[in-house]
């Protein structure tokens, strides 16, 4: 079982997590820029963080045989702090870098006017840079936040196939399915979605445009939830091809729209499984201890 975790925050994880992920089949991931848990008070702290995502963390993942990509944005939670407005001026510099495969994560946290203004600017930047967008839906008022998200996406002129709306659940999946956007689901130990609920959604809605991630971060989370979802799919009778589509081919197809996936024929398996993406390639080594 090969796995591309399309949303995981490895900055907050350990090298043991990388080893366990590789053993479970993870060969590639995308790390979205997000809230670090402690409010940041200056634009410079974001510059250092973005440099870590495009540099050090990609190197660290490579030590364990995993391709690291990232998305760049001012996250919704911190979009409400006026001291951080200058972060938007930093983004074009980073959105032009190799390995940056989308704008994100952006969207809503508390559904404030400030968040909406920043979200609209992120959508504009995605159009300007020819990148897809990873959208965070709020933990509260999720249905209302998802509807407003889809309204803003439609108004932006960005094609829906270039938008991944994440953190969905049973209340919001149909809204996004009807929109033509990609549907993202975070599998968590106690909150958001679990493996069995995810399998029921896949059984009802099919596997097209479905994206499953662990969203593992500094909280109670599990970087192996993608693999555990694959096992639950197998136990429920979904085919090996359906599992591969959800855990590998779908995230590859979505992020391939950036033209910057750091994959090669060895990673994709070649043939049909690798179709739909064209990006830069680097040689893949076997996992080894970090320096």
Buried (B, 14 or more C-beta within 10 A) or exposed (E): BBBBBBBBBBBBBEBEBBBBBBEBBBBBBBBBBBBBEEEBEEBEBBBEBBEBBBEEBBEBBBBBBBBBBBBBBBBBBBBBBEEBBBBBEBBEEBBEBBBBBBBBBBBBBBBEEBBBEBBBBBBBBBBEBEBBBBBBBBEEBBEBBBBBBBEBBBEBEBEBBBBBBBBBBEEBBBBBBEBBBBBBBBBBEEEBBBBEBBBEBBBEBEBEBBBBBBBBBBEEBBBBBBBBBBBBBBEBEBEEEBBBBBBBBBBBBBBBBBEBBBBBEEBBBEEEBBEBBEBEBBEBEEBEEEE
